[in-house]
Amino acid sequence: MIMENINKTAIVTGAGTGIGKVIAYELAKAGYDVAVHCNGSTDGANEVAEQIRKDFGRKAVVIKSNLAQLSGVDGLFEEFNKHFDRLDLFVNNAGVTKKSKFLETEEDMFDLIVNVDYKGAYFCMQRAARLMKEKGIEGSIILISSNNAKAHFADVSVYGSVKAAIQKAAEHMAIELAQYKIRVNTVAPGWTETGASRLDDKESTYYKVPLKRWAQCDEIAAAILYLSGDMAKSITGTTLVIDGGALLVSDKGERYGYYNPEQ
């Protein structure tokens, strides 16, 4: 696997923490040079870049920019072009996850989620596709979305609808970029064990997760490697949901037999 991706380069946005950090590391393990993007999590981005260089001898460059602004998107790619001469894989992982009751949602939070999770993602994917097209690279663009794009959990009317919108946009990108052999796919995790303080206690969510487990960050990274690899050359415009079956649930867990609230 390491040899398969020699001389290939990837950008991972939001790679200073959680899923993005593990994706960057696993891509390097598979042979990619990696641009490690961050905004606020500079320490984490520097940490994973240093670990990549130490463990695999791959090139890893930290690029800091605010993707809520178009100038930040352009800054990311301008800096990338100073350090790398090709782009084979773009992973749009950066995003803001916040909850708010519909009747209490404020404009500031609305704008933040829309600007990062939709506008920022949209134009990052556009810039990545332009770069691949200009270089004649049959690349891969992968959006990290969420099962909230389809589910209807409480207090995520902004986050969930924005994830649905950018996921739909990715499908449009896939059909328009097919002529250049650039593939666009989406990975939609559910509850994932990232260590973030905002997460619920795992066991308290199992009544709506049929497999009674959270996804692991390295499982998300494995999906990225598959979708960007040669074995997925015919896959574009699709969404891989990794949520333990949570989207399947329409009734109490005990009705299906996978959950007993007394255990």
VENGIGI-V496904 format. One record per helix or strand. SS is the DSSP state (hx for helix, st for strand). FROM is the first residue (numbers start at 1). LEN is the number of residues. If there is no record, write none. Layout:
ss | from | len
SS | FROM | LEN
SS | FROM | LEN
//
This chain:
ss | from | len
st | 8 | 5
hx | 18 | 12
st | 32 | 7
hx | 42 | 15
st | 60 | 5
hx | 70 | 14
st | 89 | 4
st | 100 | 1
hx | 102 | 3
hx | 107 | 29
st | 140 | 5
hx | 147 | 3
st | 156 | 1
hx | 157 | 24
st | 183 | 7
st | 192 | 2
hx | 202 | 7
st | 215 | 2
hx | 217 | 12
hx | 230 | 3
st | 239 | 4
hx | 246 | 3
hx | 253 | 4
//
